Amino acid sequence: MQTSRAINILDQTPPYAIFFTLAALDAAFGVGVWLPTLAAAPFSPGRELAAWHGREMLFGYLGASLCGFFFTALPRWTGRPVQPWAVRVVLTLWLVARIAPPSPHFALAAALPSVALAAIVTFHILAARNTRNFKMAALLWVYAASAYFTADPLAPVTRDFAFRLAIVALAGLVMTIGGRVLPALTTRFDMVCGEASELATKSRIEPSCAAFAALGLMFWLVRPESDASAIALFCAAFGQILRMQGWLGKRTVSSPHLWAFYVAYAMIPAGFALLGAHALAPGNIPQSAGLHVLAVGGFGGMCLAVKSSMIRKRRNLAFVVSGASVAMALLWLAALLCRTAAAFADAPTPWLLAAALTWAAAFALFLYDFRAPLLLEGLLRPLRGRVP
């Protein structure tokens, strides 16, 4: 009876409310485990903390964020609803993966949430012959493959490659999603302000920018510290800057919501440029600077921006920005700056501590700002009603 009630409650809850809430909690927890070590407390989470932290960031909160995004977007893309049992399966696998130990015996358990998500997205896209989104499904399969190999602590060389592969897949997803959401939001905002939006530049440069990004990421994946990688990454960064310039609208500067989006997306070319600089001068530019500008800045910032935009759109409040949203964006930016400073600092601990605290606070504010759609009208609404 209790199991049936729990299933019915989940079935009545929008998937984004489930996964966006879990993603925010996991984002805070994934950096929270650093705090005892950073504060020099007697308790230490263990020697595998760095690898666990990397997996939790790439496949924990980002994995849940992708689930919430795709389960919400798929019905609009394909005209086919996502079945409740599919949401329950992926949710269960995601929860199991969070407690699976980092061992070859549990590598499959760590990868199954990503595999299940990729399979569901692929099925819906193929069934609807939605050719525009084939590349989304392909990137999800690459992401799922990397999830398996990053869980194997016995093969450090393979694991390093797998972490880079995960970043390549996520960068591809963020650039693809951002390339749709940002121009659409900019055009809509210009229209709301009574301006005719002109995005003619976008159609001309998109294929070239995509090719530069793909080449840069492929070179970095195979030979991260080569001169060829540096040149390709600089070209990729330049291409993404041109791409952003082609999206800008006449009224972009007057919308805090769009500003947050553009600043977050700008961290993609910034991360590419820093990784390229590391390839040229590995002794002067640490690789962790570029990786965290991409992960904390590009992935984290776009994650917060896209999820906030999706929730606002469903509530017909697309460009309404609250004080909590502004504070959330500022805390995210502070976390990015502190984590980047830590990569260059001789004494990184204070910067790492500040980055962890501001990052966790940003996601706590996300939950607070959207408590109504995520909790009161999402997860808690079925509990207040009569669920058979």
C-alpha positions as CSV (number, residue, x, y, z in Angstrom):
1,M,0.0,0.0,0.0
2,Q,2.8,2.5,0.9
3,T,4.7,1.5,-2.2
4,S,1.7,2.1,-4.4
5,R,1.1,5.5,-2.7
6,A,4.7,6.5,-3.3
7,I,4.5,5.5,-6.9
8,N,1.2,7.5,-7.4
9,I,2.8,10.6,-5.8
10,L,5.8,10.4,-8.1
11,D,3.5,9.9,-11.1
12,Q,1.6,13.1,-10.2
13,T,4.8,15.2,-9.8
14,P,6.3,16.9,-12.8
15,P,9.6,15.3,-13.7
16,Y,11.4,18.6,-13.6
17,A,10.3,19.2,-10.0
18,I,11.8,15.8,-8.9
19,F,15.1,16.0,-10.7
20,F,15.8,19.8,-10.4
21,T,15.3,19.5,-6.6
22,L,17.6,16.5,-6.4
23,A,20.1,18.2,-8.6
24,A,20.3,21.3,-6.4
25,L,20.6,19.2,-3.2
26,D,23.3,17.0,-4.8
27,A,25.2,20.1,-6.1
28,A,25.4,21.4,-2.6
29,F,26.4,18.0,-1.1
30,G,29.0,17.4,-3.8
31,V,31.1,20.4,-2.5
32,G,29.9,20.2,1.1
33,V,32.0,17.0,1.7
34,W,35.1,19.2,1.1
35,L,34.4,21.5,4.0
36,P,35.7,19.3,6.9
37,T,39.0,18.7,5.0
38,L,39.3,22.4,4.0
39,A,38.6,23.5,7.6
40,A,41.3,21.0,8.9
41,A,38.7,19.1,11.0
42,P,39.6,15.6,12.4
43,F,37.2,14.0,10.0
44,S,38.4,13.4,6.4
45,P,36.3,12.0,3.6
46,G,39.2,9.9,2.3
47,R,41.8,9.7,-0.4
48,E,39.4,9.1,-3.2
49,L,37.6,12.4,-2.4
50,A,38.8,14.2,-5.6
51,A,37.7,11.5,-7.9
52,W,34.3,11.1,-6.1
53,H,33.8,14.8,-6.2
54,G,34.5,14.9,-10.0
55,R,32.0,12.1,-10.6
56,E,29.3,13.6,-8.4
57,M,29.6,17.0,-10.1
58,L,29.6,15.5,-13.7
59,F,27.1,12.7,-13.2
60,G,25.3,13.6,-10.0
61,Y,23.8,17.0,-10.1
62,L,24.4,17.5,-13.8
63,G,22.9,14.0,-14.5
64,A,19.8,14.9,-12.6
65,S,19.6,18.3,-14.3
66,L,19.8,16.6,-17.7
67,C,17.0,14.2,-16.7
68,G,14.7,17.0,-15.7
69,F,15.5,18.9,-18.9
70,F,15.0,16.1,-21.3
71,F,11.9,14.6,-19.6
72,T,10.3,18.1,-19.9
73,A,11.5,18.9,-23.4
74,L,10.9,15.5,-25.1
75,P,7.1,15.8,-25.2
76,R,7.4,19.2,-26.9
77,W,10.1,17.9,-29.4
78,T,8.4,14.7,-30.3
79,G,4.7,15.0,-29.4
80,R,5.1,11.8,-27.3
81,P,4.7,11.9,-23.5
82,V,7.4,10.3,-21.4
83,Q,5.8,7.4,-19.5
84,P,5.8,7.7,-15.7
85,W,7.4,4.3,-15.3
86,A,10.4,5.6,-17.3
87,V,10.8,8.5,-14.9
88,R,10.6,6.1,-11.9
89,V,13.3,3.8,-13.4
90,V,15.7,6.6,-14.1
91,L,15.1,8.1,-10.6
92,T,15.7,4.8,-8.9
93,L,18.9,4.2,-10.9
94,W,20.1,7.7,-10.1
95,L,19.6,7.2,-6.4
96,V,21.4,3.8,-6.5
97,A,24.3,5.4,-8.3
98,R,24.7,8.0,-5.6
99,I,25.5,5.3,-3.0
100,A,27.4,2.9,-5.3
101,P,31.1,2.6,-4.2
102,P,33.8,3.5,-6.7
103,S,34.7,0.0,-7.8
104,P,34.9,-1.9,-11.1
105,H,32.2,-4.2,-9.7
106,F,29.8,-1.2,-9.4
107,A,30.9,0.8,-12.5
108,L,27.8,-0.4,-14.3
109,A,25.5,0.8,-11.5
110,A,27.2,4.2,-11.7
111,A,26.6,4.4,-15.4
112,L,23.0,3.0,-15.6
113,P,21.2,6.3,-15.0
114,S,23.0,7.9,-17.9
115,V,22.5,4.8,-20.1
116,A,18.7,4.7,-19.2
117,L,18.3,8.4,-20.0
118,A,20.2,8.0,-23.3
119,A,18.0,5.0,-24.3
120,I,14.7,6.8,-23.4
121,V,15.7,9.9,-25.3
122,T,16.9,7.9,-28.3
123,F,13.7,5.9,-28.4
124,H,11.5,9.0,-28.4
125,I,13.6,10.8,-31.0
126,L,13.7,7.8,-33.3
127,A,10.0,7.0,-32.9
128,A,9.1,10.6,-33.8
129,R,11.7,10.8,-36.6
130,N,12.9,13.9,-34.9
131,T,16.1,14.2,-36.9
132,R,17.0,17.6,-35.5
133,N,17.8,16.1,-32.1
134,F,19.8,13.0,-33.2
135,K,22.9,14.8,-32.1
136,M,21.4,15.2,-28.6
137,A,21.0,11.4,-28.3
138,A,24.5,10.8,-29.6
139,L,26.0,13.1,-27.1
140,L,24.0,11.4,-24.3
141,W,25.5,8.0,-25.3
142,V,29.0,9.5,-25.2
143,Y,28.2,10.9,-21.7
144,A,26.9,7.5,-20.6
145,A,30.0,5.7,-21.8
146,S,32.2,8.1,-19.9
147,A,30.1,7.5,-16.7
148,Y,31.1,3.8,-16.8
149,F,34.8,4.3,-17.1
150,T,35.1,7.1,-14.6
151,A,33.9,4.7,-11.9
152,D,36.9,2.4,-12.3
153,P,39.6,3.5,-9.8
154,L,42.0,0.7,-11.0
155,A,42.7,2.3,-14.4
156,P,43.8,5.9,-13.8
157,V,44.8,6.5,-17.4
158,T,41.5,5.3,-18.7
159,R,39.7,7.3,-16.0
160,D,41.4,10.5,-16.9
161,F,40.4,10.0,-20.5
162,A,36.9,9.2,-19.4
163,F,36.6,12.4,-17.4
164,R,37.7,14.4,-20.4
165,L,35.2,12.5,-22.5
166,A,32.4,13.5,-20.1
167,I,33.5,17.1,-20.3
168,V,33.4,16.9,-24.1
169,A,29.9,15.4,-24.1
170,L,28.6,18.0,-21.6
171,A,30.2,20.8,-23.5
172,G,28.5,19.6,-26.7
173,L,25.1,19.4,-24.9
174,V,25.5,22.8,-23.3
175,M,26.5,24.4,-26.6
176,T,23.6,22.8,-28.4
177,I,21.0,23.6,-25.8
178,G,22.4,27.1,-25.3
179,G,22.4,27.7,-29.1
180,R,18.6,27.1,-29.1
181,V,17.6,28.7,-25.8
182,L,19.6,31.9,-25.9
183,P,18.6,33.1,-29.4
184,A,15.0,32.2,-28.8
185,L,14.9,34.1,-25.5
186,T,16.7,37.1,-27.0
187,T,14.2,37.2,-29.9
188,R,11.3,36.9,-27.6
189,F,12.5,39.6,-25.3
190,D,13.1,42.0,-28.2
191,M,9.5,41.3,-29.4
192,V,8.1,41.9,-25.9
193,C,10.0,45.2,-25.9
194,G,8.5,46.1,-29.3
195,E,11.8,45.6,-31.2
196,A,12.3,43.5,-34.4
197,S,15.1,41.0,-33.7
198,E,17.7,40.4,-36.3
199,L,19.7,37.1,-36.0
200,A,20.9,36.9,-39.6
201,T,24.5,36.3,-38.5
202,K,23.6,33.2,-36.6
203,S,22.6,31.1,-39.7
204,R,25.8,32.0,-41.5
205,I,28.3,31.2,-38.8
206,E,26.7,28.3,-36.9
207,P,28.2,25.4,-39.0
208,S,31.7,26.9,-38.8
209,C,31.5,27.5,-35.1
210,A,30.2,23.9,-34.5
211,A,33.1,22.5,-36.6
212,F,35.7,24.6,-34.7
213,A,34.3,23.5,-31.3
214,A,34.2,19.8,-32.4
215,L,37.8,19.9,-33.6
216,G,39.0,21.7,-30.5
217,L,37.4,19.2,-28.2
218,M,38.6,16.2,-30.2
219,F,42.2,17.4,-30.1
220,W,42.0,18.1,-26.4
221,L,40.4,14.7,-25.7
222,V,43.3,12.9,-27.4
223,R,46.3,15.1,-26.8
224,P,45.4,17.7,-24.2
225,E,48.8,19.3,-24.0
226,S,49.8,19.5,-27.6
227,D,50.3,22.6,-29.7
228,A,47.6,21.4,-32.1
229,S,45.2,21.2,-29.2
230,A,46.0,24.8,-28.2
231,I,45.4,26.2,-31.7
232,A,42.2,24.2,-32.1
233,L,40.9,25.3,-28.7
234,F,41.7,28.9,-29.4
235,C,39.8,28.6,-32.7
236,A,36.9,27.0,-30.8
237,A,36.8,29.8,-28.3
238,F,36.8,32.4,-31.0
239,G,34.0,30.6,-32.8
240,Q,31.8,30.6,-29.7
241,I,32.4,34.3,-29.1
242,L,31.3,35.0,-32.7
243,R,28.3,32.8,-32.1
244,M,27.3,34.8,-29.0
245,Q,27.7,38.1,-30.8
246,G,25.3,36.8,-33.5
247,W,22.6,36.2,-30.9
248,L,22.7,39.6,-29.1
249,G,19.5,41.5,-29.5
250,K,18.7,45.2,-29.4
251,R,17.4,45.0,-25.8
252,T,19.7,42.3,-24.3
253,V,21.5,44.6,-22.0
254,S,18.2,45.6,-20.3
255,S,17.3,42.1,-19.1
256,P,19.1,40.7,-16.0
257,H,17.8,37.3,-16.9
258,L,19.5,37.4,-20.4
259,W,22.7,38.9,-18.9
260,A,23.0,35.9,-16.6
261,F,22.5,33.6,-19.5
262,Y,25.1,35.3,-21.7
263,V,27.7,35.5,-18.8
264,A,27.2,31.8,-18.1
265,Y,27.6,30.8,-21.8
266,A,30.7,33.0,-22.1
267,M,32.4,30.7,-19.7
268,I,32.5,28.0,-22.5
269,P,34.9,30.0,-24.7
270,A,36.7,31.2,-21.6
271,G,37.3,27.6,-20.6
272,F,38.4,26.6,-24.1
273,A,40.9,29.5,-24.1
274,L,42.3,28.6,-20.7
275,L,42.7,24.9,-21.7
276,G,44.5,26.1,-24.9
277,A,46.8,28.3,-22.8
278,H,47.5,25.3,-20.5
279,A,48.5,23.3,-23.6
280,L,51.0,25.9,-24.6
281,A,52.3,26.7,-21.1
282,P,51.4,23.8,-18.7
283,G,53.9,25.1,-16.1
284,N,52.2,28.5,-15.9
285,I,48.5,27.9,-16.6
286,P,47.1,25.0,-14.5
287,Q,44.7,22.7,-16.3
288,S,42.3,22.9,-13.3
289,A,41.6,26.6,-14.1
290,G,40.2,25.8,-17.5
291,L,38.4,22.7,-16.3
292,H,36.6,24.6,-13.5
293,V,35.8,27.6,-15.7
294,L,34.0,25.1,-17.9
295,A,32.5,23.0,-15.2
296,V,31.6,25.7,-12.5
297,G,31.1,28.5,-15.0
298,G,29.8,27.1,-18.2
299,F,28.0,23.9,-17.0
300,G,27.0,25.2,-13.6
301,G,25.9,28.6,-14.8
302,M,24.0,27.3,-17.8
303,C,22.4,24.6,-15.6
304,L,21.0,27.3,-13.2
305,A,20.0,29.6,-16.1
306,V,18.3,26.9,-18.2
307,K,16.4,25.4,-15.3
308,S,15.3,28.8,-14.0
309,S,14.1,29.7,-17.5
310,M,12.2,26.5,-17.9
311,I,10.4,27.0,-14.6
312,R,9.6,30.6,-15.3
313,K,8.3,29.8,-18.8
314,R,5.9,27.2,-17.3
315,R,4.6,29.9,-15.0
316,N,4.3,32.6,-17.7
317,L,7.0,34.6,-16.0
318,A,9.8,34.3,-18.5
319,F,11.6,37.6,-17.8
320,V,10.5,38.2,-14.2
321,V,13.6,38.3,-12.0
322,S,13.5,38.2,-8.2
323,G,16.0,39.4,-5.7
324,A,16.8,35.8,-4.8
325,S,17.6,35.1,-8.5
326,V,20.0,38.0,-8.6
327,A,21.7,36.9,-5.4
328,M,21.9,33.3,-6.8
329,A,23.6,34.5,-9.9
330,L,26.1,36.6,-7.9
331,L,26.9,33.7,-5.6
332,W,27.5,31.5,-8.6
333,L,29.8,34.1,-10.1
334,A,31.6,34.4,-6.7
335,A,32.1,30.6,-6.6
336,L,33.5,30.6,-10.1
337,L,36.0,33.4,-9.4
338,C,37.1,31.8,-6.1
339,R,37.6,28.4,-7.7
340,T,39.6,29.9,-10.5
341,A,41.7,31.9,-8.1
342,A,42.4,28.7,-6.1
343,A,43.9,27.1,-9.2
344,F,46.5,29.9,-9.3
345,A,47.0,30.5,-5.6
346,D,50.0,29.3,-3.6
347,A,47.7,28.8,-0.6
348,P,44.4,27.6,-2.3
349,T,42.5,26.5,0.8
350,P,40.8,29.8,1.7
351,W,39.7,30.2,-2.0
352,L,38.4,26.6,-2.1
353,L,36.5,27.1,1.1
354,A,34.9,30.3,-0.2
355,A,34.1,28.6,-3.5
356,A,32.4,25.6,-1.8
357,L,30.3,27.9,0.4
358,T,29.2,30.3,-2.3
359,W,28.4,27.4,-4.7
360,A,26.3,25.6,-2.1
361,A,24.5,28.9,-1.2
362,A,23.7,29.5,-4.9
363,F,21.9,26.2,-5.2
364,A,20.2,26.7,-1.9
365,L,18.8,30.0,-3.2
366,F,17.7,28.3,-6.4
367,L,15.6,26.0,-4.2
368,Y,14.3,28.9,-2.2
369,D,13.5,31.1,-5.2
370,F,11.6,28.2,-6.9
371,R,10.1,26.6,-3.8
372,A,6.6,27.1,-5.1
373,P,6.9,25.2,-8.5
374,L,9.4,22.7,-7.2
375,L,8.1,21.9,-3.8
376,L,4.8,23.4,-2.9
377,E,3.2,22.8,-6.3
378,G,5.5,20.0,-7.3
379,L,6.7,17.4,-4.8
380,L,4.4,18.3,-1.9
381,R,1.1,18.9,-3.8
382,P,0.3,15.2,-4.3
383,L,0.9,14.7,-0.6
384,R,-1.7,17.2,0.4
385,G,-4.3,15.7,-2.0
386,R,-5.9,12.3,-1.8
387,V,-3.7,9.8,-3.5
388,P,-5.3,6.4,-3.8
